[in-house]
């Protein structure tokens, strides 16, 4: 191998945020049985991108604990570079619990003071971002703490200076911050985003707009270059200033939609980085997201590229 090989193999897609150990309630057992899995929206995203064949890496911090070690083993198995994920000996890896009731799934978090929430601007590897083609963050990445929010801005500025695309998923969690603060910061980051991946309910909450086309226009007017609006069981709307496409939902038998939006995002960015146009990336991502709802947990059901292409009949 030449001495340049590490640079050749540098991640083309990076994600920044909080990885979290998941405990997902399984049907039966009087509701007391939980399946241990992995979550954290940006970790789900980057694994989805990796399973579509992208070279991927993660930026964050983990506790020096068993949960952190499980994440590193997971990323190794998935081909996600975690060499830039820090270890904090004084703070834990975050956890959350998913319960299923008549109103769908509900999340309960044990994340206060987590290692990822202490990730600071000085921790951001600007050089690695400059070598990447896209960096991804979410509303949760911004909301977990003020210092983590500042770190995300540092990553965004490094990306813009280095010619790296900025991808942003709204992922609004009002348990983490007020709606006013979320609206202000998200609107600002939307304006700094090359690719915006909002969920319908999130963007309605911060804009009070309900029509998908008007929502897409609002995001584009704020500065986003591409909008891929996730509409759940109604599919998606993808748009830029020149073109827009309504992406129909892919038929599926959903049992757990925990990570569907993250799977859509990771698949969409993987296909954009690979050279797909807006419509092709949207169609691919919609199929991947649909397939991901057919199993339990955020990560296990994420399909591979071969599974997505088989479902698309290509």
C-alpha positions as CSV (number, residue, x, y, z in Angstrom):
1,X,0.0,0.0,0.0
2,X,1.2,3.5,-0.7
3,X,1.7,6.0,2.1
4,X,-1.4,7.8,1.0
5,X,-3.7,4.9,1.7
6,X,-5.3,6.4,4.9
7,X,-6.3,9.5,3.0
8,X,-7.8,7.4,0.2
9,X,-9.8,5.5,2.8
10,X,-10.9,8.6,4.7
11,X,-14.7,8.7,5.4
12,X,-16.7,10.4,2.7
13,X,-19.7,10.8,5.1
14,X,-19.3,11.8,8.8
15,X,-22.0,12.2,11.4
16,X,-21.8,14.1,14.7
17,X,-24.1,13.6,17.6
18,X,-25.0,11.2,20.5
19,X,-24.9,7.4,20.2
20,X,-27.3,5.8,22.7
21,X,-27.8,2.3,23.9
22,X,-31.4,1.3,23.3
23,X,-33.7,-0.9,25.3
24,X,-36.8,-1.7,23.2
25,X,-39.9,-3.2,24.7
26,X,-40.9,-6.5,23.1
27,X,-44.5,-7.7,22.8
28,X,-45.4,-10.3,25.4
29,X,-43.9,-10.7,28.9
30,X,-46.4,-8.3,30.5
31,X,-44.4,-5.5,28.9
32,X,-41.4,-6.2,31.0
33,X,-39.1,-7.7,28.3
34,X,-36.7,-5.3,26.6
35,X,-34.4,-6.1,23.7
36,X,-31.0,-4.4,24.0
37,X,-30.1,-2.6,20.8
38,X,-28.4,0.6,19.5
39,X,-29.8,4.0,18.8
40,X,-29.0,7.6,18.7
41,X,-30.3,9.2,15.5
42,X,-26.9,10.1,14.0
43,X,-25.4,6.7,14.7
44,X,-28.5,5.1,13.1
45,X,-28.0,7.5,10.2
46,X,-24.3,6.6,9.7
47,X,-24.9,2.9,9.9
48,X,-27.6,3.2,7.3
49,X,-25.2,5.0,5.0
50,X,-22.5,2.4,5.7
51,X,-25.0,-0.4,4.8
52,X,-25.6,1.3,1.4
53,X,-21.9,1.1,0.7
54,X,-20.6,4.5,1.7
55,X,-17.3,5.0,3.6
56,X,-18.4,6.4,6.9
57,X,-17.1,7.8,10.2
58,X,-18.6,9.1,13.4
59,X,-17.7,12.1,15.6
60,X,-18.7,12.0,19.3
61,X,-17.7,10.9,22.7
62,X,-18.5,7.7,24.6
63,X,-18.1,6.8,28.3
64,X,-15.3,4.5,29.3
65,X,-18.0,1.8,30.0
66,X,-19.5,-1.4,28.7
67,X,-22.1,0.5,26.7
68,X,-19.3,2.5,24.9
69,X,-17.4,-0.7,24.2
70,X,-20.5,-2.2,22.6
71,X,-20.8,0.8,20.4
72,X,-17.3,0.5,19.2
73,X,-17.8,-3.2,18.4
74,X,-21.0,-2.4,16.5
75,X,-19.3,0.3,14.4
76,X,-16.4,-2.1,13.7
77,X,-18.9,-4.7,12.5
78,X,-20.7,-2.1,10.3
79,X,-17.5,-0.6,8.9
80,X,-18.0,2.8,10.5
81,X,-14.7,4.5,11.4
82,X,-14.8,5.5,15.1
83,X,-11.1,6.5,15.5
84,X,-12.2,10.1,16.1
85,X,-14.8,9.2,18.7
86,X,-13.4,10.3,22.1
87,X,-13.5,8.4,25.4
88,X,-14.6,10.3,28.5
89,X,-13.6,8.5,31.6
90,X,-15.7,10.8,33.8
91,X,-19.1,10.6,31.9
92,X,-21.4,7.7,30.9
93,X,-22.7,6.6,27.5
94,X,-26.3,7.6,27.1
95,X,-29.2,5.2,27.2
96,X,-32.9,5.3,26.3
97,X,-36.0,3.0,26.6
98,X,-38.7,2.5,24.0
99,X,-42.1,1.4,25.1
100,X,-45.1,0.6,22.8
101,X,-48.6,1.7,23.6
102,X,-51.9,2.7,21.9
103,X,-50.3,5.9,20.7
104,X,-47.3,4.3,19.1
105,X,-43.8,4.3,20.5
106,X,-42.7,6.4,23.4
107,X,-39.1,7.3,24.3
108,X,-37.6,7.7,27.8
109,X,-34.1,8.9,28.1
110,X,-31.2,8.5,30.5
111,X,-28.8,10.9,28.9
112,X,-28.1,13.8,31.3
113,X,-24.4,14.5,31.6
114,X,-23.5,11.9,29.0
115,X,-20.1,11.9,27.4
116,X,-21.6,13.0,24.1
117,X,-23.3,16.0,25.7
118,X,-19.8,17.2,26.8
119,X,-18.3,17.1,23.3
120,X,-16.8,20.6,22.7
121,X,-15.8,22.8,19.8
122,X,-12.1,22.0,20.5
123,X,-12.9,18.3,20.0
124,X,-14.1,18.7,16.4
125,X,-11.6,17.3,13.9
126,X,-11.7,20.0,11.2
127,X,-9.2,18.3,9.0
128,X,-11.3,15.1,8.8
129,X,-14.3,17.2,7.9
130,X,-12.4,18.9,5.2
131,X,-11.6,15.5,3.6
132,X,-15.2,14.3,3.7
133,X,-17.9,14.8,1.1
134,X,-20.8,15.3,3.6
135,X,-21.2,15.8,7.4
136,X,-24.5,15.1,9.1
137,X,-26.0,16.4,12.3
138,X,-29.5,16.7,13.8
139,X,-31.7,18.7,16.1
140,X,-30.7,16.3,18.8
141,X,-27.0,16.9,18.2
142,X,-27.8,20.6,18.7
143,X,-30.1,20.2,21.7
144,X,-28.2,17.9,24.1
145,X,-26.2,20.7,25.6
146,X,-25.0,24.3,24.8
147,X,-21.4,23.1,24.3
148,X,-22.5,20.3,22.0
149,X,-24.5,22.8,20.0
150,X,-21.3,25.0,19.7
151,X,-19.4,21.9,18.6
152,X,-21.9,21.3,15.8
153,X,-21.5,24.9,14.6
154,X,-17.7,24.4,14.6
155,X,-18.3,21.3,12.4
156,X,-20.7,23.2,10.1
157,X,-18.2,26.0,9.6
158,X,-15.4,23.5,8.9
159,X,-17.5,21.8,6.3
160,X,-18.5,25.0,4.5
161,X,-14.8,26.1,4.5
162,X,-13.7,22.7,3.2
163,X,-16.3,22.2,0.5
164,X,-18.1,19.4,2.4
165,X,-21.9,19.2,2.2
166,X,-23.8,19.9,5.4
167,X,-26.8,17.5,6.0
168,X,-29.3,18.3,8.7
169,X,-32.2,16.3,10.1
170,X,-34.5,18.3,12.3
171,X,-35.4,15.5,14.8
172,X,-37.2,17.9,17.2
173,X,-37.2,16.7,20.8
174,X,-39.0,19.1,23.1
175,X,-37.9,17.2,26.2
176,X,-34.4,18.6,25.4
177,X,-35.1,22.3,24.7
178,X,-38.0,24.8,24.3
179,X,-39.8,25.2,21.1
180,X,-38.7,28.9,20.8
181,X,-35.0,27.9,21.2
182,X,-35.4,25.0,18.8
183,X,-37.1,27.2,16.2
184,X,-34.4,29.8,16.4
185,X,-31.4,27.5,16.2
186,X,-32.9,25.1,13.7
187,X,-33.9,27.9,11.4
188,X,-30.4,29.2,11.5
189,X,-28.9,25.7,10.8
190,X,-31.4,25.2,8.0
191,X,-29.9,28.2,6.3
192,X,-26.5,26.7,6.6
193,X,-27.6,23.3,5.2
194,X,-26.9,21.9,1.8
195,X,-29.3,19.0,2.4
196,X,-32.2,19.2,4.8
197,X,-34.0,16.1,6.0
198,X,-37.0,17.3,8.0
199,X,-39.7,15.1,9.3
200,X,-43.2,16.5,8.6
201,X,-44.3,16.8,12.3
202,X,-41.0,18.5,13.3
203,X,-41.1,21.1,10.6
204,X,-44.8,21.8,11.1
205,X,-44.1,22.4,14.8
206,X,-41.5,25.0,14.1
207,X,-43.2,26.7,11.2
208,X,-46.9,26.3,11.8
209,X,-47.2,25.4,8.0
210,X,-49.0,22.2,7.1
211,X,-48.9,21.9,3.3
212,X,-45.8,19.8,2.2
213,X,-45.1,22.0,-0.8
214,X,-45.3,25.2,1.2
215,X,-43.0,23.6,3.8
216,X,-40.5,22.7,1.2
217,X,-40.6,26.3,-0.2
218,X,-40.1,27.7,3.3
219,X,-37.0,25.6,3.8
220,X,-35.6,26.5,0.4
221,X,-36.3,30.2,1.0
222,X,-34.4,30.0,4.3
223,X,-31.3,28.7,2.5
224,X,-31.4,24.9,2.3
225,X,-30.2,23.8,-1.1
226,X,-32.0,20.4,-1.2
227,X,-35.0,19.4,0.9
228,X,-36.1,15.8,1.4
229,X,-39.3,16.1,3.5
230,X,-40.2,12.8,5.2
231,X,-43.9,12.2,5.1
232,X,-44.1,8.9,7.0
233,X,-46.6,6.4,5.4
234,X,-47.2,9.0,2.7
235,X,-43.7,8.8,1.3
236,X,-41.6,11.8,0.8
237,X,-41.2,15.1,-1.1
238,X,-37.8,16.0,-2.5
239,X,-37.1,19.4,-3.9
240,X,-34.5,22.0,-4.8
241,X,-35.0,25.4,-6.3
242,X,-35.5,24.0,-9.8
243,X,-37.2,20.6,-9.4
244,X,-39.4,18.7,-7.0
245,X,-40.7,15.1,-6.9
246,X,-43.4,13.4,-4.7
247,X,-41.9,10.0,-3.8
248,X,-44.7,7.4,-3.2
249,X,-44.4,5.2,-0.1
250,X,-43.0,1.7,-0.7
251,X,-45.4,-1.1,0.3
252,X,-44.3,-2.7,3.6
253,X,-45.7,-4.3,6.8
254,X,-44.5,-2.0,9.5
255,X,-44.0,-3.2,13.1
256,X,-41.6,-0.6,14.5
257,X,-40.7,2.7,12.9
258,X,-38.1,3.7,15.5
259,X,-35.3,4.3,13.1
260,X,-37.1,4.8,9.8
261,X,-36.3,8.5,9.4
262,X,-32.7,8.0,10.2
263,X,-32.5,5.1,7.7
264,X,-34.1,7.4,5.0
265,X,-31.5,10.1,5.7
266,X,-28.5,7.8,5.7
267,X,-29.6,6.1,2.5
268,X,-30.4,9.5,0.8
269,X,-27.1,11.0,1.6
270,X,-25.2,7.8,0.6
271,X,-26.9,8.0,-2.8
272,X,-26.3,11.7,-3.3
273,X,-22.6,11.3,-2.4
274,X,-22.5,8.3,-4.9
275,X,-23.8,10.6,-7.6
276,X,-27.5,10.0,-7.8
277,X,-29.8,12.8,-8.7
278,X,-32.5,14.1,-6.4
279,X,-35.3,11.8,-7.6
280,X,-33.3,8.6,-7.7
281,X,-31.9,9.3,-4.2
282,X,-35.4,10.0,-2.9
283,X,-36.8,6.8,-4.4
284,X,-34.0,4.7,-3.1
285,X,-34.2,6.2,0.4
286,X,-38.0,5.7,0.6
287,X,-37.6,2.0,-0.1
288,X,-34.8,1.6,2.4
289,X,-36.9,3.4,5.1
290,X,-39.9,1.2,4.4
291,X,-37.9,-2.0,4.7
292,X,-36.4,-0.7,8.0
293,X,-39.9,-0.6,9.7
294,X,-40.3,-4.4,9.3
295,X,-38.2,-5.4,12.3
296,X,-37.6,-4.3,15.9
297,X,-35.1,-1.6,16.9
298,X,-33.4,1.3,15.2
299,X,-30.4,-0.5,13.7
300,X,-31.1,-4.3,13.2
301,X,-33.7,-3.9,10.5
302,X,-31.8,-1.3,8.4
303,X,-31.5,-2.9,5.0
304,X,-28.3,-3.4,2.9
305,X,-27.9,-2.0,-0.6
306,X,-28.5,-5.5,-2.0
307,X,-31.8,-5.7,-0.1
308,X,-33.0,-2.3,-1.2
309,X,-32.1,-3.0,-4.9
310,X,-33.9,-6.4,-4.7
311,X,-37.0,-4.6,-3.3
312,X,-36.8,-2.0,-6.1
313,X,-36.5,-4.8,-8.7
314,X,-33.1,-3.6,-10.0
